[in-house]
Amino acid sequence: MTVKKALNLLDGYYVQKTKLKKGLEDPTKAWNIGHDLATQVAEMIADSIKTDLVVLNEIKNEIQPNCRHPKKMRDKTANGDWYCMNCNIDL
């Protein structure tokens, strides 16, 4: 798996987690009316997802290279695709 594919997977997973968190926090949903047990469980799950989002963002920051891809570090694969030999990301 290339770095670019891993970053795309992380971005997609981050978007799905964000949608799930927003859905759990939606005040128009039946489980968010009042302060019963279902509302408390939804809040706890949303808080857990918030932590997951922070972790996913940190993983992405660690994987994503801080490279300018200098010309002397660029090379072609056997298929003719360009990549950076410094950070191993597809160009």
Backbone hydrogen bonds in HBPLUS format (Angstrom, degrees):
<---DONOR---> <-ACCEPTOR-->    atom                        ^
c    i                          cat <-CA-CA->   ^        H-A-AA   ^      H-
h    n   atom  resd res      DA  || num        DHA   H-A  angle D-A-AA Bond
n    s   type  num  typ     dist DA aas  dist angle  dist       angle   num
A0006-ALA N   A0002-THR O   3.07 MM   4  6.38 159.3  2.11 149.7 155.6     1
A0007-LEU N   A0003-VAL O   2.92 MM   4  6.16 157.0  1.98 151.6 157.4     2
A0008-ASN N   A0004-LYS O   3.00 MM   4  6.24 152.6  2.08 143.9 151.4     3
A0009-LEU N   A0005-LYS O   2.93 MM   4  6.19 156.4  1.99 150.1 156.1     4
A0010-LEU N   A0006-ALA O   2.97 MM   4  6.21 159.7  2.01 148.0 153.5     5
A0011-ASP N   A0007-LEU O   2.91 MM   4  6.10 156.2  1.97 146.3 152.9     6
A0012-GLY N   A0008-ASN O   3.00 MM   4  6.20 161.1  2.03 148.4 153.0     7
A0013-TYR N   A0009-LEU O   2.96 MM   4  6.16 161.8  1.99 151.1 156.1     8
A0014-TYR N   A0010-LEU O   2.87 MM   4  5.99 152.7  1.95 146.1 154.0     9
A0015-VAL N   A0011-ASP O   3.00 MM   4  6.25 154.9  2.06 147.7 153.7    10
A0016-GLN N   A0012-GLY O   3.09 MM   4  6.35 160.1  2.13 147.9 152.8    11
A0017-LYS N   A0013-TYR O   2.98 MM   4  6.18 160.7  2.02 149.3 154.4    12
A0018-THR N   A0014-TYR O   2.95 MM   4  6.12 151.9  2.03 144.7 152.7    13
A0019-LYS N   A0015-VAL O   2.99 MM   4  6.26 156.8  2.04 149.6 155.3    14
A0020-LEU N   A0016-GLN O   3.00 MM   4  6.24 157.6  2.05 147.6 153.8    15
A0021-LYS N   A0017-LYS O   2.95 MM   4  6.16 157.5  2.00 147.4 153.1    16
A0022-LYS N   A0018-THR O   2.98 MM   4  6.20 161.3  2.02 149.6 154.6    17
A0023-GLY N   A0019-LYS O   2.93 MM   4  6.10 151.8  2.01 145.3 153.4    18
A0024-LEU N   A0020-LEU O   2.98 MM   4  6.24 151.6  2.06 146.8 153.9    19
A0025-GLU N   A0021-LYS O   3.04 MM   4  6.25 142.9  2.19 143.3 153.4    20
A0026-ASP N   A0023-GLY O   3.39 MM   3  5.15 156.2  2.45  94.8 101.6    21
A0029-LYS N   A0026-ASP O   3.34 MM   3  5.88 166.7  2.36 114.8 118.6    22
A0032-ASN N   A0029-LYS O   3.12 MM   3  5.58 158.4  2.17 112.5 119.3    23
A0040-GLN N   A0036-ASP O   3.21 MM   4  6.57 157.8  2.27 150.3 156.5    24
A0041-VAL N   A0037-LEU O   2.94 MM   4  6.20 156.9  2.00 152.6 158.8    25
A0042-ALA N   A0038-ALA O   2.96 MM   4  6.16 159.0  2.01 146.3 152.0    26
A0043-GLU N   A0039-THR O   2.97 MM   4  6.20 153.7  2.04 146.5 153.5    27
A0044-MET N   A0040-GLN O   2.96 MM   4  6.20 154.4  2.02 145.6 152.5    28
A0045-ILE N   A0041-VAL O   2.94 MM   4  6.18 159.9  1.98 153.3 158.3    29
A0046-ALA N   A0042-ALA O   2.95 MM   4  6.09 157.2  2.00 144.8 151.5    30
A0047-ASP N   A0043-GLU O   2.94 MM   4  6.16 152.1  2.02 145.0 152.3    31
A0048-SER N   A0044-MET O   3.02 MM   4  6.25 152.0  2.10 143.0 150.6    32
A0049-ILE N   A0045-ILE O   2.91 MM   4  6.20 153.7  1.98 148.5 155.8    33
A0050-LYS N   A0046-ALA O   2.91 MM   4  6.14 145.9  2.03 141.6 151.3    34
A0051-THR N   A0047-ASP O   3.14 MM   4  6.48 151.4  2.23 144.1 150.1    35
A0052-ASP N   A0048-SER O   3.03 MM   4  6.39 153.5  2.10 143.8 151.5    36
A0053-LEU N   A0049-ILE O   2.87 MM   4  6.17 151.8  1.95 150.4 157.4    37
A0054-VAL N   A0050-LYS O   3.15 MM   4  6.48 151.2  2.24 144.7 151.7    38
A0055-VAL N   A0051-THR O   3.06 MM   4  6.35 161.3  2.09 152.3 157.1    39
A0056-LEU N   A0052-ASP O   2.84 MM   4  6.09 163.2  1.87 154.3 159.0    40
A0057-ASN N   A0053-LEU O   2.99 MM   4  6.10 154.9  2.05 143.0 149.6    41
A0058-GLU N   A0054-VAL O   3.05 MM   4  6.32 152.6  2.12 146.2 153.2    42
A0059-ILE N   A0055-VAL O   2.92 MM   4  6.21 156.0  1.98 153.0 159.8    43
A0060-LYS N   A0056-LEU O   2.98 MM   4  6.19 159.6  2.02 147.2 152.6    44
A0061-ASN N   A0057-ASN O   3.01 MM   4  6.26 153.6  2.08 142.6 149.8    45
A0062-GLU N   A0058-GLU O   3.02 MM   4  6.28 142.7  2.16 142.3 152.0    46
A0062-GLU N   A0059-ILE O   3.15 MM   3  5.12 123.5  2.48  93.5 107.8    47
A0063-ILE N   A0059-ILE O   2.97 MM   4  6.23 152.3  2.05 151.4 158.9    48
A0064-GLN N   A0060-LYS O   2.82 MM   4  5.81 166.6  1.84 155.6 159.6    49
A0073-MET N   A0070-PRO O   2.92 MM   3  5.45 154.6  1.98 116.1 124.4    50
A0074-ARG N   A0071-LYS O   3.25 MM   3  5.32 169.5  2.26 109.4 111.2    51
A0085-MET N   A0073-MET O   2.65 MM  12  5.21 174.7  1.66 169.0 167.8    52
A0075-ASP N   A0083-TYR O   2.98 MM   8  5.63 159.0  2.03 161.6 167.7    53
A0083-TYR N   A0075-ASP O   2.89 MM   8  5.63 150.1  1.98 163.0 170.7    54
A0077-THR N   A0081-ASP O   2.83 MM   4  5.32 150.7  1.91 143.1 152.3    55
A0080-GLY N   A0077-THR O   3.03 MM   3  5.14 156.8  2.08 104.0 111.5    56
A0091-LEU N   A0082-TRP O   3.01 MM   9  5.43 175.5  2.02 128.7 130.2    57
A0084-CYS N   A0089-ILE O   3.01 MM   5  5.58 158.0  2.06 150.2 156.3    58
A0088-ASN N   A0084-CYS O   2.75 MM   4  5.06 134.6  1.95 138.0 149.6    59
